Amino acid sequence: MKIKRIVLASRPGIDKAPVLENFRLEETDFPENLADGQVLAKTLYLSMDPYLRYCMNEESAGSFLLIWNISEVVFSNGIGVVEQSRSSQFKVGDIILYFNWPWQTKCILDDGSLKKLDPSLVDGHVSHYLGLLGTTGLTSLIGIKLQGHVTPGANQTMVISGAAGGCGSLAGQIGRLLGCTRIIGICGTNEKCAVLTSELGFDEALNYKMPGLAYKLKACCPNGVDIYFHNVGGEISDIVISQMKKNSHLVLCGQISQYNKAPPFDIDPQTETNLKECNIARELFLLPDYSDQFESATLELSEWLRAGKLKARETIFHGLENAPGAFLSMMKGGNIGKQIVQVAEQ
């Protein structure tokens, strides 16, 4: 059997943005022999996430992420359907999820690392398991609950940077559902601003590429910022943090503007001073540390989805060959909502 796959052709290096030439599409022979406890699956969907930039760097070795190797297939969170099975846990036709799904049209996977999905929880829209009911939604909900300290009735204002991305677009909605009074999003285009306010329930949305972000944010938050959902880092975060209240809260979800650099990422000295003087904790939130909360959080998210209280936006590229382009587009802010690649029909 022949399959197509995407391998890492080269590393972009530090302080350089990844490019299409870092990836290579190959066609290769694929063995169909399964061992006990294995399944053959057809790839349906692949998740494109900012953290994957770390997987391109040898310097990230030693973190909780696996590093992509040169001339080997790359991987990310993915969903597929079982076509053959020698597993007692999975049968033909089951929809499965795997955190390190290879970017190839079909793959053989060990059953111990797979999760069977229930399409009924998402009305058959199984790609939501990569977004709203996947690590994206879990990061937003658990992160806000742990670090946001939302208090219903306290008239809190939440600001979200990267607000039109996968996590940000959900975080604003979740902040409202948990009890925030005012939700302000920061993003990079007027189109995204319109989606946030007209479709996703944000009170205001600011385009950071237009002049006067600090002034406009102050006008939106005259009493200061109570909760900051931190997605981008850099100058945008410096501006938001400068307007946070004393004893306010910061949810450190990500820093996509910094991911082409080698960690640790520098923080502006004035921002460091503002955090200290306002008694604001800035601690990185790592989702795997809270796996005991996944089941209850997934149930809560699915209930909101089915009740129409939570909307999931997706940007979908079609075809395995377009996976590298989808990843690069996402890194440059080309997506609204969750960036996904659909490899095949179910």
N, C-alpha and C positions, 0 to 999 in steps of 0.2 A: 504494500500500500504506500502511496505517495502522500506526503503532507507538506503544507507550507508552514514556515516558522520565521520569526524575527530574532536575529542574534545581535549581540553588541559587537559592532565592527571596530569601534575605537572609543576612547574616553575623551570627554570634552576638556578635562583639566579644570584646575581651580581658577576662579574669576573669569570663566568663559561660559557663555550660554551653550546648551546642547544644540546640535544641528542634525539634519536628516542623515548626513554622512556618518554619524555615530552608530547608525543602525543598518542592517542588511537583511533583505528578504531572501530566503532560501527555499528550495524545494528539495526534499530528501526522502529516502526510503524510511519506512516506519514499521517496526516489528508489531505483529498482532498477537503474539503469544502472551497470555496473562498468567501470572503466578497466583497462587492462592492469596486471597485478600486484596486483589487488585481489580480495578475497573478500567474499561476503555470508554472515554468520554469525548463527545463532540463539543468543542468550545462554542458557547453562545455569546457571552459578553465578557469584556475585559474592562477593568476599572483603571482610569487615569487619575493619579493623585500626585500632589506636589512632593510628598516624601520620596517618590521614586527617583528624584534627582539625586538623593543621597546614594541610591543603589548604583549610580554610575561612577562614584568616587571610591578609589581604594582607601582614601583617607578616612572614610566612614567605617572601615572595618573595626570591629569591636563594639559597635553599637548594637541595638536590638534588631537591626535590619540585616538581611543577607545582601551581599554585594554581587552585582552582575559581573560575570566573567567574560573576557574577550573571546569572541567566536563561539560563545555558548548562548543558548536561548535565554531571553529575558523573561521576566515574570512579574505579575501583580495579582491583586485580588481578582478572581474570575468566577464565572458561572458556566456550567455545561450540563449536558444531558447524557446519562449512561446509555451506551450502545451495546456493550458486552460486560458481563460481570462474573467474577469468580469470588465474590464477596457475599457473606451471609447477611451483611448490613444493607446492601444496596442492590436493587434489581433494575433491569432494563427499563428505561423510561423515567427513572428518578431524576429530578433536578438537583444538582449538587453545587456546593460552593467550596472553594479552596483559596486560602490566603495567598499562596505563591503559585498561582496558575500560570503555566507556560504560555507564552504568546505563540501558539501554534494551532492549527486547525483541529487536530485531535491529539489526545495525550493519554498515557497510562498513569494512573494514580493509585497510591496505596490508600485503602479505606480508612485507616486510622486517623488521617488528617482531614477527612472530608465531613461536610455537614449537609444533611438532606434538608431541602427547602420546601416550605409549604406555599405553593402559589396562591392558595385561597386567601392568605393574609394580605396579599397585595392585588387582589382581583385579577390574578394571572399576569400582572406586570412584573415579571421576576427580576428585571433589571433594577428595581427598587431595592433589592437586597444588596446592591453595591453602593447605594446612596442612602436613601432615607432609613432603610432597615439594615444598613450595613455599617461599616466603620465610620462613614461620614455622619450619619444620624446619631450613632452612639457617641461619637466624639462631641457633637454639639450638645446633646442632652446631658450626658454624664459630666462633661466639662462645666456646663453652666451650673448644674446642681452642686458640684463639688467646690468650684472656685468663684461662681457668680454671686452666691448668697442672695438670691432673689427673695424679697419679702413682700407678699401680696398686701396691697393697701398702703405701701410706703411711698408711693408716687416716684418710683425709680425710673431713671433714664438709662437705657442701654445703647451703646454705640458699637457697631460691628464694622471692622475693616475687611476688605475682600468680601463685601456683603452679597455680591451676586454669584459667588462661587458655590461649590457643593456644600461646605460647612456653613459659610456665612448666610446663605439664603435660608437655611433651616434654623440657624441660631436665632435670627431675628424673630421668626415665627414662634419658636420655642420659648424665647424670653417673654413674649406676650402671653403665651399660654400659662406660663409659670407665675405671672403676676406683674411684669413690668408695665408701667403706664405709657412710656414713650420709647419708640424704637427708631434709631437713626442709623442709616447705612452709608458706607463710603465705598465707592466703586469707580470704575475707569471710563465709562461711557454714558451718554445721555440715555441710550436705549436701556442699559442696565438700570439706571435710576428709575425709569418709567416702569419697568417690570417690578421693581421692589415696591413702589408705592401703589401701583394700580392692581397688581396681582397678588403680592405676598404680604400686604398689610403693614408695611413700614410707614411710619409717619412722615419721614423726610429721607431723601437720598441725595448725597453730595458727590459730584464728579471731581475727584482729586486732581484731574488734569486741568481743570479750570482754575483761574486765579482766585486767591482769597479763601483757601480752605479753612484756615484758623478762624477768620472772621465769621465765615458762614457757619462753622460748627458752634461757635459761641452764640450766634443768633438762634440756632436750633436747641441749644442746651444752656439757656441763660442762668440756670442754677447749678451748672456743672454736670459732670458725668458720674453716674453711680457705678456702672458696670461697663467694662470694655472687653469685648470679644476680639482678641488680638490675633489677626490672621496674616499680617503682611510684614511688620517690622519697619525699620527705617524711618524716614521723615514723617510719614503718615502717623505712625504710632507715637512719635515724639510729640506731635501736635495734640493728639487725643490725650495722652498722659498729662500734658501740661494743663489740661482743663478738667482733670479728675478731682473729685472731692477728697477731703481728708477721710481716711478709713474706707475708701471705696474699694472696688474689687476688679481684678484683671484676670481674665481667662486666657492663658497663654496656649492657644491652639496651634499657631504656626507663624512662620516668618518668610513667606514665599519670596519676598523681594530680596532676601539674603541667601537663597539656596544655591546660587552659583558660586558662593564663597565657601571657604573651609571653616567649619565650626571650631571653637566657639565664636559666636557673632558678637562684635563690639556693640556696646550700648553707649549712646551719647551721654557725656558726663552730666549735663544739665538734667537729662531725663532720669539718670540715676539719683540725682539729688531730689528731684520732684517725687520719685517713688519713696525715698526714705523719709522726706519731710511729711508726706501725706500718709505714711504708714500703709503702703500698698505692696502686697506680696506679688512677685513676678516669678512664679515657679512653673517650669514646663510641665504640661499635662500629657502623660503617656497613657494612652488607652489600654494597652495590655495589662497595666497594673490593676485594672478594675474589672477583670473578666467575670468576677462573681456578680456583677450588676448587669451583665449583658442580657440575660433572659428577661428580667423585669423591665429593663429599658426598652427592649425590642417590643414587648407587649404594649407598653405605654405609647410608643411611636405608632404602632399598627392601629391602635384604637383611635388615635387622633386622625390618622390617615383615612380610615374607613368612615369616621364621623364627618369628614370634610373640613376638619380644623387645621390640617397641615397639608400644604401643597408641595409636591416634588417636581422641580424643573430639571430637565435633562438636556444636554447637548450630545447628540449621537453621531458618530462617524461610522460608516459602513465599510466592512471589509478588513481583513487582517492586515493587508498591505498599507492601510491608512492609519494603523495604530501609532507609528512614530509621529506622524503629522498631528494626530489628535493629542498626543502627549506634549509636543512642542507648542501647540495652540493653547492648551490649558496653562502651560507655564507662562505664557504671555498674556493671559487673561482673555482668551478668545471664547471662553464658554460662559453660558448662563446656567447656573445650577450645576449638577453633576456631569462631568465629562466621561462619556462611555463610548466604547467601540463595540458595535454589534458585528460579530464574526460570522454568525450563521443564524438561520431561522430555526426555531424550536421544532 
